[in-house]
Amino acid sequence: MRRTTLAALCIAAATATALTGCQSGSDSSDGASRTGGVSASPAAKEKEKEKEPFAGLTGGQIADRALTATTGASSLRLKGDVPDEESGGTITLDVALDKKGECAGSLSMNGQGRADLIKTGDTIYMKYDEAFLRAQSKGESKDTTDAVVNMLAGKWTRTSATGKDAMDISGFCDLDTVLGGADEGSSAATRGRTTTVDGTPAIVLTEQDGKDRYTVYVATQGEPYLLRIDSASAGDPGTLAFSDYEKPVPAQKPSGTILDLDELG
């Protein structure tokens, strides 16, 4: 299962890359408050400005506020697709995590099977289905793969979060680690239209660096949290949705029989 732990590290790296986006150039705005061919009166312009989300702010300033709010959250949920540099494939994840290092959710590699993940305290619990185990055992003999499937499929396992093979997952479960460095530098985002993301009012920002393009959705009500990032980058294409800000992470020890991988060596 070494690839699984490395995949967690790739998720963290892809998240930070998408959050940071293009870090060079000047802030710009698309003039979202333009009134068309007829000039409005100063009073009308001021009234329109008051209705405009983030009135008077450039796209880069909005992005900076969103990064500050998002990295300042004590917990959130990440859901989407990110590239796995090791396999060249895609990781699909749905994980809630917080700054105490707790996490709970699931991930899949290239759409092949599912692995459930819980980290609470100093213990990591994982459960793999047969499809996931077989996909991760490519290159192994049939007998070895069958033995792994018979031993692990559908069963909760546990291992120490401080063990060598678990350090990558432990880091991924820590929100500070996942978002580390995301708020460094200044953004060159361009502001665009308003929309909604899962019912939440949002403003659309775009950033471009060469052929890489990022579309960022920021909440316009309440805290200016990031709601979604769409990446058209050749290096890290995919989509990440952010939700459940400040909600408790459901990271409880699984019930029933749990296989201790540390005892098995």
C-alpha positions in Angstrom: 0.0 0.0 0.0 3.0 2.3 -0.4 1.4 4.1 -3.4 -1.6 4.9 -1.2 0.5 6.9 1.3 2.4 8.7 -1.5 -0.9 9.5 -3.1 -1.9 11.5 0.0 1.2 13.6 -0.4 0.3 14.3 -4.0 -3.2 15.5 -2.9 -1.6 18.0 -0.5 0.8 19.3 -3.2 -1.9 19.7 -5.8 -4.2 21.5 -3.4 -1.5 24.1 -2.5 -0.7 24.6 -6.2 -4.2 25.2 -7.2 -4.8 27.6 -4.3 -1.7 29.6 -5.0 -2.2 29.8 -8.8 -0.3 32.4 -10.7 1.8 34.5 -8.4 3.3 37.0 -10.8 2.1 40.1 -12.6 -0.2 42.9 -11.5 -3.7 42.7 -10.0 -6.4 43.4 -12.6 -10.2 43.9 -12.7 -12.6 43.3 -15.5 -14.6 46.4 -14.5 -17.5 44.5 -13.1 -19.4 47.7 -12.3 -19.5 49.1 -15.8 -22.8 50.7 -16.7 -22.7 50.5 -20.5 -22.9 53.4 -23.0 -24.8 55.9 -20.8 -22.9 57.5 -17.9 -24.7 57.1 -14.6 -24.9 59.9 -12.0 -22.4 59.8 -9.1 -25.2 58.9 -6.7 -26.4 56.0 -9.0 -22.8 54.8 -9.3 -22.4 54.8 -5.6 -25.7 52.9 -5.0 -24.7 50.3 -7.6 -21.3 50.0 -6.0 -22.9 49.2 -2.6 -24.8 46.3 -4.2 -21.7 44.9 -5.9 -19.9 42.0 -4.0 -16.5 43.1 -2.9 -17.1 46.6 -4.2 -14.0 48.5 -5.2 -11.7 45.4 -4.8 -9.6 43.9 -7.7 -9.7 40.2 -8.4 -6.3 39.9 -6.8 -7.5 41.5 -3.6 -10.5 39.3 -3.5 -8.3 36.2 -4.0 -6.0 37.3 -1.1 -9.0 37.7 1.2 -10.3 34.3 0.2 -6.9 32.7 0.9 -6.7 34.4 4.3 -10.2 33.2 5.2 -9.7 29.6 3.9 -6.3 29.1 5.5 -7.7 30.6 8.7 -10.5 28.0 8.9 -10.1 25.4 11.6 -11.7 22.7 9.5 -13.2 22.0 6.0 -14.1 19.4 3.5 -12.2 18.8 0.2 -13.9 16.9 -2.6 -12.8 16.5 -6.2 -10.2 15.1 -8.6 -6.4 15.8 -8.4 -3.5 14.2 -10.4 -1.3 11.5 -8.9 2.2 12.2 -10.1 3.5 8.7 -9.3 0.9 6.8 -11.4 0.1 9.5 -13.9 -3.5 8.9 -13.1 -6.2 10.7 -11.0 -7.1 10.6 -7.4 -10.8 11.2 -6.5 -11.2 12.3 -2.9 -13.8 13.3 -0.4 -12.2 14.1 2.9 -13.0 16.3 5.9 -9.9 17.5 7.9 -9.0 20.0 10.6 -6.0 21.7 12.2 -5.8 19.2 15.0 -4.8 16.5 12.5 -8.1 14.7 12.4 -9.6 13.5 9.1 -12.3 11.3 7.7 -13.3 10.4 4.2 -12.5 8.3 1.2 -10.3 8.2 -1.9 -10.1 6.3 -5.2 -7.3 5.9 -7.7 -8.2 6.2 -11.4 -11.8 5.3 -10.5 -10.7 1.8 -9.4 -12.2 0.9 -6.1 -12.3 2.9 -2.8 -10.3 3.3 0.3 -12.0 4.8 3.5 -9.7 6.8 5.8 -10.0 7.9 9.4 -7.3 9.5 11.5 -8.0 10.3 15.1 -5.4 10.9 17.7 -2.3 8.9 16.9 -4.0 6.2 14.9 -4.9 5.9 11.3 -7.7 3.6 10.2 -8.2 2.5 6.6 -10.6 0.1 4.8 -10.0 -1.0 1.2 -12.4 -2.7 -1.1 -11.3 -5.5 -3.4 -11.1 -3.4 -6.6 -8.8 -0.9 -4.9 -6.5 -3.6 -3.5 -6.2 -5.3 -6.9 -5.5 -2.1 -8.7 -2.8 -1.2 -6.2 -1.2 -4.7 -6.5 -0.4 -4.5 -10.1 3.0 -6.1 -10.8 2.5 -8.6 -7.9 1.9 -12.3 -8.5 -1.7 -13.6 -8.5 -1.1 -15.6 -5.3 0.3 -12.5 -3.5 -2.6 -10.3 -4.7 -5.2 -12.9 -3.7 -3.6 -13.2 -0.3 -3.7 -9.4 0.2 -7.4 -9.3 -0.9 -8.4 -12.2 1.4 -6.7 -10.5 4.3 -7.7 -6.9 3.9 -10.7 -6.4 1.6 -13.7 -4.9 3.4 -11.9 -4.9 6.8 -10.9 -1.9 8.9 -7.1 -1.8 9.6 -5.2 0.4 12.0 -1.6 1.6 12.1 0.3 4.2 14.2 0.2 7.7 12.7 3.8 8.2 13.7 5.1 5.2 11.8 7.4 5.7 8.8 4.8 4.5 6.2 2.1 6.6 7.7 3.8 10.0 7.8 2.5 11.1 4.4 -1.1 10.4 5.4 -0.6 12.1 8.8 0.5 15.2 7.0 -2.4 15.1 4.6 -4.8 14.9 7.5 -3.4 18.2 9.0 -5.1 21.2 7.4 -2.2 23.5 8.2 0.1 21.1 6.2 -2.3 20.7 3.3 -2.8 24.5 2.9 0.8 25.4 3.9 2.2 28.1 1.7 -1.1 28.7 -0.1 -1.3 32.3 1.1 2.3 33.3 0.2 2.8 36.0 -2.4 0.1 38.1 -4.1 -2.5 37.0 -6.6 -3.0 38.3 -10.2 -6.6 37.1 -10.4 -9.2 38.8 -12.7 -12.7 39.3 -11.3 -15.6 38.1 -13.4 -19.3 37.4 -13.1 -21.3 36.3 -10.0 -22.9 32.9 -9.7 -23.8 30.2 -7.1 -21.9 27.1 -6.0 -24.2 24.5 -4.4 -26.6 27.3 -3.5 -24.0 29.7 -2.1 -23.6 33.1 -3.8 -20.1 33.4 -5.3 -17.9 35.5 -7.5 -15.8 34.0 -10.3 -12.1 34.8 -10.5 -9.6 33.7 -13.1 -5.9 33.4 -13.1 -3.6 32.4 -16.0 0.1 31.6 -16.2 1.1 30.6 -19.7 -1.1 27.8 -20.8 -2.2 27.1 -17.2 -5.6 28.5 -16.3 -7.4 28.5 -12.9 -11.0 29.4 -12.3 -11.7 30.2 -8.6 -15.1 30.6 -6.9 -15.3 32.7 -3.8 -18.2 33.1 -1.4 -19.8 36.6 -1.4 -21.8 36.1 1.7 -20.3 35.6 5.2 -16.6 34.7 5.2 -15.0 35.0 1.7 -14.2 31.3 1.7 -13.0 29.4 -1.4 -15.8 27.3 -2.7 -14.3 25.7 -5.8 -11.2 25.7 -7.9 -11.1 24.4 -11.5 -7.7 23.9 -12.9 -7.0 23.7 -16.6 -3.3 23.3 -16.0 -1.4 20.6 -17.9 0.5 19.8 -14.8 -2.4 19.5 -12.4 -5.8 19.5 -14.1 -8.9 18.8 -12.0 -11.5 20.3 -9.7 -11.5 20.8 -5.9 -14.6 21.8 -4.0 -14.4 23.3 -0.5 -17.3 23.0 2.0 -18.3 22.3 5.6 -16.1 25.1 7.0 -15.7 25.1 10.8 -17.8 21.9 11.1 -16.6 19.0 13.4 -14.7 16.3 11.5 -16.5 12.9 11.9 -13.3 11.1 12.9 -14.4 8.3 15.3 -12.8 4.9 15.8 -14.6 2.3 13.6 -16.7 -0.3 15.4 -16.2 -4.0 15.1 -13.0 -6.0 14.5 -10.0 -4.0 13.4 -6.8 -5.6 11.9 -3.6 -4.2 13.5 -1.1 -3.8 10.7 1.7 -2.9 13.1 1.4 -6.2 14.9 1.5 -8.0 11.5 4.7 -6.1 10.7 
